[in-house]
Amino acid sequence: MAARKDIDGSVSVPTFYGKELRWKREAAGRTLQQMVEGVFYGVSYLSEIERGERRMPLDLARHVDRVLETDGLFERCCEDVRKARAIGHAKYAEKVLEAEKFAETFEEWCPSAFPGLLQTEAYARARARAERPLESEEDTDAKISARLARADLFESGKGPEYWLILHESLLRLPVVPPLQMAEQLDRVAALVRRRRILTQIVPWNLGAHPFMSAGTVVIMTFADAPPLVYTESLHSGVTIDDPTLVMRYRRSYDLLRAAALPPEASLAMMEAAAEDYRNGKHFN
């Protein structure tokens, strides 16, 4: 049997919170399995919270307070943990950024920009500068570093199954100079070639499709928690966990997947666009 790993609560606010949760749970004589009875979260989910690796959702914090009779302690502490994990990210995206580390599957629709998980530094910096031209260099650097660090998901052997659908216009929109656009396209194509992601492209002349009125949409599923949907626009984002709405989004995504170009044709189109940028064809 593996030795029980101690938690160093001095490392961060989340580990302090997690250590306190473990202490209270064990003092009450409760196992992890007993703690998650009656909720939609698994044992591994709660264990990762105790180790400071995962943020506790508000509904789970309230459940823990009821079971352990801790007078709202964990519900009150949720905000401190949220703030501690928020550095470099927009507040409205915190829940989904936490969740993406543990997702088993991603299904993403991106109509106007390459997704943050797949952006190169040059592409991410150009977008940040366009959106926040008066922001300090230090604040921009923090956001860029936080965004690039998320790509570690694809370097792990336990990375998620990631399905991405892009609009063809993204391949033709020169957000950065031509060679940097080629680098951005190469980044996505390389992940496809390595079989870390699947990508499809919706051609510009497809006509009507299920996500015409939607901005960025991400659908995630988990081994130990209910699925969720995240939608984002310019200065806001919404996380949806209502089962009926999540199911509707998943069905619409299936329709979009059926309408988009096959993965092989999509990869060929992306690599051809990268070559065009390298050869200056988009700018003649």
Buried (B, 14 or more C-beta within 10 A) or exposed (E): EEEEEEBEBEEBBBBBBBBBBBEBBEEEEBEBEEBBEEBBBBBBBBBBBBBBBBBBBBEBBBBBBEBBEBEEBBBEBBEEBBEBBBEBBEEBBBBBBBBBBBBBBBBBBBBEBBBBBBBBBBBBBBBBEEEEEEBEEEEBBBBBEBBBEBBEBBEEEEBBEBBBBBBBEBBEEEBBEBEBBBBBBBBBBEBBEEEBBBBBBBBEEBEEBBBEEBBBBBBBBBEBBBBBBBBBEEEEBEBBBEEEEBEEBBEBBEEBBEBBBEBEEBBBBBBEBBEBBBEEEBEE
